[in-house]
Amino acid sequence: MASGVKPRVKVPKKAAAGESVTLKTLISHKMESGQRKDSDGNAIPRSIINRFTCEFNGESVIDVTMEPAISTNPYFEFEAMVPEAGEFKFTWYDDDGSVYEETKAIAIG
């Protein structure tokens, strides 16, 4: 697991049924491409977030595949329809096998 990785998400606390809401995500991650060498000349292993998904009540909202050229601390902002009260689940997948998750509930009101 990469050190210092911290996922953050911003989801409105409530929305009207059928309303489209803006979701914002950021994950603090160094994103090592595997192309650099350390001071001893050894290759630094690749460690990037290679996939990001978001689900609402178990249904896929977004599924993004990322490549080595992605910047550090990737940020996503996107819209999602909220048909009912529920929970958004955000998941980031790292090359080293680590999985980072964050969940946020949204109410109808």
Secondary structure, 3 states (H helix, E strand, C coil): CCCCCEEEEECCCEECCCEEEEEEEEEECCCECCCCECCCCCECCCECEEEEEEEECCEEEEEEECCCCCCCCCEEEEEEEECCCEEEEEEEEECCCCEEEEEEEEEEC
